[in-house]
Amino acid sequence: MKLLLAMAFATVLSVTSARAQSLKPEAPAPIQPGVNKGTIDNFIGTHYWYFTGGPGQTRVHAQFKSGGLMGNPYKVDVTFSLFDEARSWRTNKVLSSEGKVVDYTFLGDLKKPTKVLVSVAPPSGGLVRMGGDYELEVSGAVAFGAPSTADPVVGTYKEMTGYTADLGDCKFSADGSIQSTNGASGNWKLFDQATHTYVINIDGQDRHSLQLVAGRGLLDGDSLVFQQLR
């Protein structure tokens, strides 16, 4: 398939929905109708999504705004890519932002139903966290996969800060339990769904009220307490 790439125009989209991405290229997350949001981070890696397009015209609108460092915006390049499962075609677009919203629209005409993979890649390497917020919206001749029914906090994380002992990697299970590689155990509980706030309790240490940011992990304000792993 040959994709026609439309020129981008700077705009701010109204948000209609927020979805969780995948960090696993072999298991991308299904894009959902409306706006799908994510936060990209060079310390964590590429995000993966998918949808089914065709037959007919499809439209993928991508938007990105870089974060800042100590209140100052900095330039970040993020690569949006579309490709099929067989990797028989691929098209890329780099969006560069310095604290302002930039966007781009991919247009294509698919001859038959095709599973289209979408990746969002932050800059590689670096000693300073670099990234920002992005949005994806797909329209036209498309079909969407069913979203996961599991709580979005379920997964594996690396404890970064906030505890007296180094917990190592921590597995948050669907039954509400937490197990860490250092032998500690605990539990998690959703406190407020609208703000993605969770109460975390591990081996009797002080309870933490943390906010889940899809694609990064569990944060206490600006401090990353549990970093999401693949």
C-alpha positions in Angstrom: 0.0 0.0 0.0 1.2 3.5 -0.8 0.3 6.0 1.8 -0.4 9.6 0.9 1.0 11.9 3.6 -1.0 15.1 4.2 0.7 18.3 5.4 0.2 18.9 9.1 -1.5 22.0 10.5 -1.1 23.3 14.0 -4.2 22.9 16.1 -5.5 21.8 19.5 -7.9 18.9 19.5 -10.7 18.4 22.0 -10.2 15.2 23.9 -12.9 12.6 23.7 -11.2 9.6 25.2 -8.0 8.5 26.9 -6.6 5.0 26.3 -3.6 3.0 27.5 -0.9 2.0 25.0 1.4 -1.0 25.0 5.1 -1.2 25.4 5.2 -4.6 23.7 5.6 -4.6 19.9 4.3 -8.2 19.7 1.1 -7.1 21.6 0.1 -3.6 20.6 -2.9 -1.9 22.2 -6.1 -1.4 20.2 -6.7 2.2 19.2 -10.2 3.2 20.2 -12.7 5.7 18.7 -12.0 9.3 19.5 -8.7 10.7 20.8 -6.2 8.2 22.3 -3.7 9.8 24.6 -0.2 8.8 25.8 2.9 10.2 27.4 6.2 9.3 25.7 9.4 9.0 27.7 12.9 8.2 26.4 13.7 6.3 29.6 10.8 3.9 29.0 10.6 3.5 25.2 8.3 3.1 22.2 4.5 2.8 22.4 2.6 0.4 20.2 -1.0 0.6 18.9 -3.1 -1.0 16.2 -6.3 -0.7 14.2 -7.8 -2.4 11.2 -8.2 -0.2 8.1 -9.8 -0.6 4.7 -11.1 -1.3 2.2 -11.2 2.5 1.6 -9.6 5.6 2.8 -8.2 5.9 6.3 -7.0 8.9 8.3 -4.6 8.9 11.2 -4.1 12.2 13.0 -1.1 12.5 15.3 -0.4 15.3 17.7 2.6 15.9 20.0 3.6 18.5 22.7 7.0 18.2 24.4 7.5 18.5 28.1 9.8 20.8 30.0 12.8 20.8 32.3 12.4 22.8 35.5 9.7 24.9 33.9 11.5 25.5 30.7 10.4 23.9 27.4 12.9 21.9 25.4 13.0 20.6 21.8 12.0 16.9 21.5 11.7 14.8 18.3 9.2 12.0 18.3 8.8 9.5 15.4 5.3 8.3 14.5 5.3 5.2 12.2 2.6 3.3 10.4 3.3 -0.2 9.0 1.6 -3.6 8.4 2.2 -6.9 10.2 4.3 -8.3 7.4 6.4 -5.1 7.3 5.8 -4.9 3.6 5.4 -1.1 3.8 6.2 1.5 6.4 5.8 5.3 6.6 7.4 7.6 9.2 6.9 11.2 10.3 9.1 13.0 12.9 7.3 15.7 14.9 9.5 18.3 16.6 8.1 20.3 19.5 9.5 22.8 21.8 6.7 23.2 24.3 4.0 23.8 21.5 1.5 21.5 19.9 2.5 20.1 16.5 0.6 17.6 14.4 0.4 15.6 11.2 -2.1 13.6 9.3 -1.5 10.3 7.5 -3.9 9.5 4.7 -4.1 6.1 2.9 -6.3 4.1 0.6 -6.3 0.4 1.6 -7.5 -2.1 -0.9 -8.4 -4.8 1.6 -8.8 -5.0 5.4 -5.4 -4.6 6.9 -4.1 -4.6 10.5 -2.2 -1.4 10.7 0.5 -1.0 13.5 1.3 2.4 14.9 4.4 3.1 16.9 5.3 6.3 18.7 9.1 6.5 19.4 10.8 9.0 21.7 14.4 10.1 21.1 16.9 7.3 22.0 19.3 7.4 24.8 20.2 10.6 26.8 20.9 11.2 30.4 17.9 13.5 30.9 14.3 12.4 30.6 12.8 13.7 27.4 9.3 13.2 26.0 5.9 14.7 26.2 2.2 14.1 25.6 0.7 12.8 22.3 -2.6 12.0 20.8 -3.8 9.7 18.1 -7.2 9.7 16.3 -8.1 7.3 13.5 -11.1 7.8 11.2 -12.5 6.7 7.8 -12.8 3.0 6.8 -11.6 1.6 10.0 -12.5 -1.0 12.7 -11.3 -1.0 16.3 -10.3 -3.8 18.5 -11.9 -4.4 21.9 -10.2 -2.6 24.8 -8.7 -4.6 27.6 -11.0 -5.2 30.6 -8.1 -5.4 33.0 -7.4 -2.4 35.3 -4.7 -0.3 33.5 -2.4 -0.5 36.6 -1.9 -4.2 36.2 1.6 -4.9 35.0 5.3 -4.8 36.0 7.1 -1.8 37.3 10.5 -0.9 38.6 10.5 0.9 42.0 12.5 4.2 41.5 12.0 6.1 44.8 9.8 6.6 47.8 10.6 3.5 49.9 13.3 2.8 52.5 14.2 -0.5 50.9 15.0 -1.2 47.2 12.0 -3.1 46.1 13.4 -3.9 42.6 10.8 -4.9 40.0 7.2 -5.1 41.3 4.3 -7.0 39.7 0.9 -5.5 40.1 -1.6 -8.4 39.6 -5.3 -8.2 38.7 -6.4 -9.5 42.1 -5.0 -6.4 43.8 -1.8 -8.0 45.1 1.8 -6.8 44.6 4.9 -8.9 44.6 8.5 -7.6 44.4 11.8 -9.2 43.4 13.2 -8.4 46.9 10.5 -10.5 48.5 8.2 -7.7 49.7 4.5 -8.0 49.1 1.5 -5.7 49.3 -1.6 -4.6 47.6 -3.1 -1.8 45.4 -6.5 -0.3 45.3 -8.1 2.2 42.9 -9.0 5.3 44.8 -10.4 7.6 42.1 -11.0 6.4 38.5 -11.3 9.9 37.0 -7.8 11.0 38.1 -6.3 7.5 37.9 -5.3 7.6 41.5 -4.3 4.5 43.4 -3.5 3.7 47.0 -0.4 1.5 47.3 0.6 -0.5 50.4 3.7 -2.6 50.6 4.8 -4.5 53.7 3.4 -2.1 56.2 5.4 0.9 54.9 3.6 4.3 54.6 0.7 4.1 52.1 1.3 6.0 48.9 -1.4 7.8 47.0 -0.1 7.7 43.4 -1.4 8.7 40.0 -1.0 6.4 37.1 0.3 8.0 33.9 0.0 5.6 31.0 3.3 5.0 29.4 5.3 6.2 32.4 4.1 4.6 35.6 2.9 5.6 39.0 3.8 9.2 40.1 3.7 11.2 43.3 3.4 14.7 41.8 6.4 15.0 39.5 8.3 12.2 41.1 8.2 8.8 39.3 7.8 6.2 42.1 7.1 3.1 39.9 8.4 3.1 36.3 6.4 1.0 33.9 8.3 -1.8 32.3 7.6 -3.8 29.1 
